[in-house]
Amino acid sequence: MAKTSNNSDEQALIGFKAALSVDPYNSLSDWSPNHNFCNWTGVTCSSRRQRVVSLNLTGKGLLGHISPLLGNRSFLRTVDLSNNSFQGHIPYQIGRLFRLRRLLLSTNKLESSIPSSLAGCRSLQYLSFLYNNLSGPIPSELGLLPRLETIWLDYNNLTGTIPLSLGNLSSLTELRLRYNSLYGGIPGELGLLGKLRTLDLEFNNLTGSIPTALSNCTLLESVGLADNLLTGHIPWEFGTLSELQGLHLFTNQFTGEIPGSLSNCTLLQILDLAFKNLTGTVPLEFGRLLQLRWLNLWNNQLVSGSSGLLFVTVLSNCSSLYHIDLSENYFTGIMPSSVGLLPSGLVYFRLRFNEIEGSIPDEIGNLTGIVMLDFASNHFSGTSQS
């Protein structure tokens, strides 16, 4: 019986090779009956049963189709065909691999839809299909995979809505769907993902407001919702995300004020709220964001308020800042001399197209690391120092 099983593994691999049209580096030259298939390039077998448990052919430049015969290898735990030129569709037979833990098909030329049969891969933990030409909806059946930890479907042509069933994936730590054509709202059910660390839905056509339920994902480190059609306010509840390091919300249609509660996200490094319709002032509490490196508030309707440009002074506490863009707002007042106390590592500082008056303080010269300094189109007066 063992001999028959081993022979079937070998025949399946030969069938896999036969579905290839180009092997530019002769990577599979040792795939022949003259060699034990467990020693073939990219093949790993179990030591006890001598069954194929891993097929890793990443970066071999292979061109062709993925053979459906792979679906007959029930002992497979890893299939990594990333960084090749595989074409056609993902065989539905892969859904028979109930022991499969890692399925990596990223950076190929795969087309058609994601097969719903993947629900049969009950042990699947890691799913990566990014950088392909996949189309159609995200199968709701993915929500039936209880061990799934990572979903990478970036850079495809996927359409439809984000399945509510993804909220069932209690082990999920990364959900990356950027650069597709997804529409509809962000499901509040995603707030059930207690282990989620990365949520990246950027560059889609999502609408509606940000569900406040996302604040229940208390381990979130990065939230990317940029370049969608989202409306409403930035949830005040995001201030409870104590692990948050990156908040990318630029190019949406948000309104309202910047929540001062974000200052509670003391690990925050990147805050990008550019190109919106945000109003109000820059929260003075942002001076508590000691890890902040990137602050982008460009093209909003922000004003100075009764505190004037005091927020420039409080940002001097953020010793890691290297990028500040406050351009195209309605800031008024006189630039404080404390601008010279901003971090010495600041390399990018833009305030263009505001209504700031008075002279530019001499202390600006303390910013010795500046590469881009743009204060154009304000109401500054005085003479320049030679």
C-alpha positions in Angstrom: 0.0 0.0 0.0 2.8 2.4 0.9 4.5 1.7 -2.4 1.3 2.5 -4.3 0.9 5.8 -2.3 4.4 6.8 -3.1 4.0 6.0 -6.7 0.8 8.2 -6.9 2.7 11.1 -5.4 5.4 10.7 -8.0 2.9 10.6 -10.8 1.1 13.7 -9.5 4.4 15.6 -9.5 5.2 14.4 -13.1 1.7 15.6 -14.1 2.4 19.0 -12.4 5.6 19.3 -14.4 3.8 18.3 -17.6 1.4 21.3 -17.2 4.4 23.7 -17.4 5.3 25.2 -20.7 8.5 27.0 -19.6 11.1 26.2 -17.0 13.7 28.9 -17.8 16.3 27.9 -15.3 15.8 24.1 -15.7 14.9 24.1 -12.0 13.0 20.8 -12.5 15.7 19.0 -14.4 16.0 16.5 -11.6 12.3 15.7 -11.7 12.7 12.3 -13.4 12.3 8.6 -12.4 16.1 8.4 -12.2 15.9 10.3 -8.9 13.9 9.7 -5.7 11.1 12.2 -6.0 11.6 13.1 -2.3 14.9 14.6 -3.4 13.5 16.6 -6.3 13.9 20.3 -6.3 11.3 22.0 -4.1 9.8 18.7 -2.8 9.8 17.7 0.9 8.5 14.4 2.1 7.6 13.1 5.5 10.3 11.0 7.1 8.1 8.2 8.2 5.7 7.7 5.3 7.7 9.3 2.5 4.7 11.2 1.4 4.9 14.7 -0.2 4.2 17.3 2.5 5.6 20.4 0.9 6.0 21.8 -2.6 8.1 25.0 -2.7 9.0 26.3 -6.1 8.9 30.1 -5.4 10.9 32.3 -7.7 11.7 29.7 -10.4 10.2 31.7 -13.3 7.9 28.8 -14.2 5.2 29.4 -16.9 2.2 27.2 -17.3 -0.9 26.1 -15.5 -1.3 24.7 -12.0 -2.2 21.0 -12.4 -5.4 19.9 -10.7 -3.5 16.7 -9.8 -2.1 18.7 -6.8 -5.6 18.2 -5.2 -5.0 14.5 -4.9 -2.0 14.9 -2.6 -3.8 14.8 0.7 -0.6 14.9 2.8 0.4 18.3 1.5 0.8 21.0 4.2 2.6 23.7 2.1 2.2 24.8 -1.5 4.3 27.8 -2.4 4.3 28.7 -6.1 4.8 32.4 -5.6 6.9 34.6 -7.8 6.4 32.7 -11.0 4.2 33.1 -14.1 1.5 30.6 -13.6 -1.6 31.3 -15.7 -5.2 30.2 -15.9 -7.4 29.5 -12.9 -6.8 28.1 -9.4 -7.9 24.5 -9.6 -10.9 23.8 -7.4 -9.3 20.4 -6.6 -7.0 22.2 -4.2 -10.0 22.3 -1.8 -9.4 18.6 -1.2 -6.2 19.3 0.7 -7.6 19.1 4.2 -4.1 19.1 5.8 -2.9 22.2 3.9 -1.7 25.0 6.1 0.0 27.4 3.7 -1.1 28.2 0.2 1.0 30.9 -1.5 0.3 31.7 -5.1 1.3 35.4 -5.0 3.0 37.3 -7.9 1.7 35.2 -10.8 -0.7 35.7 -13.6 -3.6 33.7 -12.3 -7.1 34.7 -13.5 -10.8 33.8 -12.9 -12.3 33.6 -9.5 -11.1 32.3 -6.1 -12.6 28.8 -5.8 -15.2 28.4 -3.0 -13.9 24.9 -2.6 -11.0 26.3 -0.5 -13.4 25.9 2.4 -12.3 22.2 2.3 -8.8 23.2 3.4 -9.9 23.1 7.0 -6.3 23.4 8.4 -5.4 26.4 6.3 -3.6 29.2 8.2 -1.9 31.3 5.5 -3.5 32.3 2.2 -1.6 34.6 -0.2 -2.9 35.4 -3.7 -1.6 39.0 -4.0 -0.3 40.3 -7.3 -2.4 38.3 -9.7 -5.4 39.0 -12.0 -8.1 37.3 -10.0 -11.6 38.6 -10.4 -15.1 38.0 -9.1 -16.1 38.1 -5.4 -14.3 37.0 -2.3 -15.9 33.6 -1.5 -18.0 33.8 1.7 -16.8 30.2 2.3 -13.5 31.5 3.5 -15.3 32.3 6.7 -15.5 28.6 7.3 -11.7 28.2 7.8 -11.3 28.3 11.6 -7.5 28.3 11.7 -7.0 31.0 9.1 -4.5 33.6 10.3 -3.5 35.5 7.2 -5.4 36.6 4.1 -3.5 38.5 1.4 -5.6 39.2 -1.7 -4.0 42.6 -2.6 -3.5 43.8 -6.1 -6.1 41.8 -8.0 -9.4 42.7 -9.7 -11.7 41.4 -7.1 -15.2 42.8 -7.0 -18.3 42.6 -4.8 -18.5 43.2 -1.1 -16.4 42.1 1.8 -18.1 38.9 3.1 -19.7 39.2 6.6 -18.5 35.7 7.2 -14.9 36.9 7.6 -16.0 38.0 11.1 -16.0 34.3 12.0 -12.2 34.0 11.6 -11.3 34.2 15.2 -7.6 33.4 14.5 -7.2 36.1 11.8 -4.2 38.5 12.4 -3.9 40.0 8.9 -6.5 41.0 6.3 -5.1 42.7 3.3 -7.5 43.5 0.4 -5.9 46.7 -1.0 -5.9 47.6 -4.7 -9.1 45.8 -5.8 -12.5 47.0 -6.9 -14.5 46.0 -3.8 -17.6 48.1 -3.0 -20.2 48.4 -0.2 -19.6 49.0 3.4 -17.0 47.8 5.9 -18.7 45.0 7.8 -19.1 45.7 11.5 -18.6 41.9 11.9 -14.8 42.6 11.4 -15.0 44.0 15.0 -15.2 40.4 16.2 -11.6 39.7 15.1 -10.0 39.9 18.5 -6.5 38.9 17.2 -6.5 41.2 14.1 -3.3 43.2 13.9 -3.4 44.5 10.2 -6.5 45.7 8.4 -5.7 47.0 4.9 -8.6 47.8 2.7 -7.0 50.7 0.8 -7.6 51.7 -2.8 -11.1 50.1 -3.3 -14.5 51.7 -3.8 -15.8 51.1 -0.3 -18.6 53.4 1.0 -20.4 54.2 4.2 -18.8 55.0 7.6 -16.1 53.3 9.6 -17.8 50.9 12.0 -17.1 51.8 15.6 -16.9 48.0 16.2 -13.4 48.0 14.8 -12.3 49.6 18.1 -13.0 46.2 19.6 -9.9 44.8 17.7 -7.7 46.0 20.5 -4.5 44.4 19.0 -4.7 46.4 15.8 -1.3 47.9 14.8 -2.2 49.2 11.3 -5.5 50.4 9.8 -5.4 51.2 6.1 -8.7 52.6 4.7 -7.2 55.2 2.3 -8.5 56.0 -1.1 -12.0 54.8 -0.8 -15.4 56.6 -0.8 -15.9 56.5 3.0 -18.0 59.1 4.7 -18.9 60.1 8.3 -16.6 60.8 11.2 -13.4 59.3 12.3 -14.5 57.2 15.3 -13.6 58.7 18.6 -13.4 55.1 19.8 -10.2 54.5 17.8 -8.4 56.2 20.8 -8.8 52.9 22.6 -6.4 51.1 20.1 -3.4 51.2 22.3 -1.3 49.1 19.9 -2.0 51.3 16.9 1.1 52.3 15.0 -0.3 53.4 11.6 -3.6 55.0 10.7 -4.0 55.6 7.0 -7.3 57.3 6.1 -6.3 59.8 3.3 -8.4 60.5 0.3 -11.9 59.7 1.5 -14.9 61.9 2.3 -14.8 62.1 6.0 -16.1 65.2 7.8 -16.0 66.4 11.4 -13.1 67.0 13.7 -9.9 65.0 14.3 -10.6 63.0 17.5 -8.3 64.2 20.3 -8.7 60.6 21.6 -6.1 59.5 19.1 -3.5 61.0 21.4 -4.1 57.9 23.6 -2.6 55.8 20.8 0.9 56.4 22.2 2.6 54.0 19.8 1.3 55.8 16.8 4.0 56.5 14.2 2.0 57.3 11.0 -1.1 59.5 11.0 -2.3 60.3 7.5 -5.6 62.2 7.2 -4.9 64.1 4.0 -7.4 65.1 1.4 -10.6 65.1 3.3 -13.1 67.6 4.6 -12.0 67.6 8.2 -12.8 70.7 10.3 -11.8 72.1 13.7 -8.3 72.3 15.0 -5.2 70.1 15.4 -5.6 68.5 18.8 -3.0 69.9 21.2 -2.9 66.4 22.8 -0.9 65.2 19.8 2.1 66.4 21.7 1.8 63.1 23.6 2.4 61.1 20.5 6.1 60.6 21.3 6.6 57.9 18.6 5.0 60.0 15.8 7.1 60.1 12.6 4.7 61.0 9.9 1.8 63.6 10.2 -0.1 64.4 7.1 -3.1 66.7 7.3 -2.9 68.2 3.9 -6.0 69.6 2.1 -8.6 69.8 4.8 -10.5 72.7 6.3 -8.6 72.9 9.6 -8.2 76.2 11.5 -6.0 77.5 14.2 -8.7 78.3 16.7 -8.1 80.2 19.9 -4.8 78.6 20.5 -3.3 79.9 17.3 -0.3 77.9 16.1 0.4 76.4 19.5 0.1 73.0 18.0 3.4 73.6 16.3 5.0 74.1 19.7 3.5 70.9 21.1 4.7 68.9 18.2 8.2 69.6 19.4 7.6 66.9 21.9 7.4 64.3 19.1 11.2 63.7 18.8 10.9 61.2 16.0 9.0 63.4 13.6 10.5 63.6 10.1 7.4 64.5 7.9 4.8 67.2 8.6 2.4 68.4 5.9 -0.2 70.9 7.0 -0.7 72.5 3.5 -4.0 73.7 2.1 -5.9 74.4 5.2 -7.1 77.7 6.9 -4.4 78.1 9.6 -3.9 81.7 10.7 -1.8 83.5 13.2 2.0 84.2 13.6 4.5 81.4 13.4 6.0 80.9 16.9 9.7 81.0 17.5 9.2 77.5 19.0 9.2 76.2 15.5 12.9 75.9 15.9 12.4 73.3 18.6 10.9 70.8 16.2 13.0 67.6 16.0 16.4 67.9 14.4 15.6 64.9 12.3 12.7 66.7 10.5 13.3 66.5 6.8 9.9 67.5 5.3 7.8 70.4 6.5 5.0 71.9 4.4 2.6 74.7 5.3 1.8 76.1 1.9 -1.6 77.6 1.0 -2.6 78.8 4.5 -3.2 82.3 6.0 -0.2 82.6 8.3 1.1 86.1 8.9 4.1 87.9 10.3 7.7 87.0 9.7 9.3 83.6 9.6 11.3 83.2 12.8 15.1 83.1 12.6 14.9 79.9 14.8 13.7 78.0 11.7 17.4 77.8 11.0 17.7 75.3 13.8 16.1 72.7 11.6 19.3 71.6 10.0 18.0 68.3 8.6 15.3 69.9 6.4 15.3 68.8 2.8 11.8 70.2 1.9 10.6 73.4 3.5 7.6 74.9 1.8 5.7 77.9 3.3 4.6 79.3 0.0 1.2 81.1 -0.5 0.8 82.5 3.0 0.9 86.1 4.2 4.4 86.3 5.6 6.1 89.6 5.7 9.6 91.0 6.5 12.9 90.5 4.8 15.0 87.4 4.2 18.3 87.0 6.0 21.3 86.5 3.8 
